[in-house]
Amino acid sequence: MKTFFIVLAIVVAVLLILSIVLYFVGKKLQAKQEESQAQMQAASQITSILVIDKKRMKMTEAGLPKLIIESTPKYLRRSKVPIVKAKIGPKVMSLMCDEKIFPLLPVKKEVKVAISGIYIMDIKGSRANLVNPEKELGFWARKRHQLLTKFNK
């Protein structure tokens, strides 16, 4: 019985140390993310785009510039990200989109958006009415959208 308590104490100590380390690492990563978000907000500009198509696809298949793909960590290249194919002026470009506004973007409509580089950050205005994505989505997608909007406020 005595060895059981020793093993239990060691497991509790390891879990406590691990949770403390994760807390500080998470705090550091959150500060870094907030700083980069502020830089992106400062560099953003409002542009009118015509959304041609939108879908979730791998970064390597999306037609993004080589520089973007090379600067992305290898483990994230295979993950699916929201990609919007849009016409900006005379050019047709592939743009990355924020998760919380991806369901709101209307296809085949003109929309004013805040863009920072190739990243669509926010919808500023639209000639068409924006649909409420919670009515069109399924149960799990609706819950995911609610969580994203809750944590991104």
Helices and strands as residue ranges (DSSP letters): H 2-43, E 45-58, G 59-61, H 66-71, H 74-77, E 80-88, E 91-97, G 102-104, E 110-116, E 119-126, H 133-136, H 139-151
